[in-house]
Amino acid sequence: MEQKLRRDRFMGENLRVLRDKHGISQEKLCAELQRRGCDIGRTTYAKYESGELNIKISVIIELKKIYGCTYDEFFDGLDN
């Protein structure tokens, strides 16, 4: 069973900021995630960014590799 993070209003914003920072559309990001074995469609990813759906830890791991960032960037502001 894959773990999911508890939904939080800031997680989606952090996901969007990271994606925008790297100039990647949701479509291209999802294509790259699929290439890496994450079965994620654009609609699902949009729900991650809007906070409607909990993101899987496996997706965060792959996003970290794609963006070359730290895990801290995904969780920025969550402890406030």
C-alpha positions as CSV (number, residue, x, y, z in Angstrom):
1,M,0.0,0.0,0.0
2,E,1.4,3.4,-1.0
3,Q,1.4,6.1,1.7
4,K,-0.3,9.4,1.1
5,L,0.3,12.8,2.7
6,R,-2.5,14.4,4.6
7,R,-4.1,17.1,2.4
8,D,-2.9,20.6,3.3
9,R,-3.7,23.9,1.7
10,F,0.0,24.7,1.2
11,M,1.2,21.5,-0.5
12,G,-0.6,22.2,-3.8
13,E,0.8,25.7,-3.9
14,N,4.3,24.4,-3.4
15,L,3.8,21.9,-6.2
16,R,2.6,24.6,-8.5
17,V,5.5,27.0,-7.6
18,L,8.1,24.3,-8.2
19,R,6.5,23.4,-11.6
20,D,6.3,27.0,-12.7
21,K,9.9,27.6,-11.5
22,H,11.1,24.9,-13.9
23,G,8.9,26.1,-16.8
24,I,7.1,22.8,-17.2
25,S,3.4,22.4,-18.2
26,Q,1.3,19.9,-16.3
27,E,1.0,17.9,-19.5
28,K,4.8,17.6,-19.9
29,L,5.4,16.9,-16.2
30,C,2.8,14.1,-16.3
31,A,4.4,12.6,-19.4
32,E,7.8,12.6,-17.6
33,L,6.2,11.1,-14.4
34,Q,4.6,8.4,-16.6
35,R,7.9,7.7,-18.3
36,R,9.4,7.1,-14.8
37,G,6.6,4.7,-13.8
38,C,4.1,7.0,-12.0
39,D,0.7,6.5,-13.6
40,I,-0.4,10.1,-13.3
41,G,-2.7,12.0,-15.7
42,R,-3.0,15.7,-16.0
43,T,-6.4,15.8,-14.3
44,T,-5.0,14.0,-11.3
45,Y,-2.0,16.2,-11.1
46,A,-4.2,19.3,-11.3
47,K,-6.1,18.0,-8.3
48,Y,-2.8,17.6,-6.4
49,E,-2.0,21.3,-7.1
50,S,-5.5,22.4,-6.1
51,G,-5.5,20.4,-2.9
52,E,-8.4,18.2,-4.0
53,L,-6.4,15.0,-3.9
54,N,-3.6,13.7,-1.7
55,I,-0.3,13.2,-3.4
56,K,1.5,9.9,-3.3
57,I,4.9,9.7,-1.7
58,S,6.2,7.9,-4.8
59,V,5.2,10.9,-6.9
60,I,7.0,13.3,-4.6
61,I,10.1,11.2,-4.8
62,E,10.1,11.4,-8.6
63,L,9.3,15.1,-8.6
64,K,12.4,15.6,-6.4
65,K,14.5,13.9,-9.0
66,I,12.9,15.8,-11.9
67,Y,13.3,19.2,-10.2
68,G,16.7,18.5,-8.5
69,C,15.3,20.1,-5.3
70,T,15.2,19.2,-1.7
71,Y,12.2,17.7,0.1
72,D,12.1,20.9,2.2
73,E,10.8,22.7,-0.9
74,F,7.7,20.5,-1.0
75,F,6.9,21.2,2.6
76,D,7.8,24.9,2.8
77,G,5.4,26.8,5.0
78,L,3.5,23.7,6.2
79,D,4.7,24.2,9.8
80,N,3.3,27.7,10.1
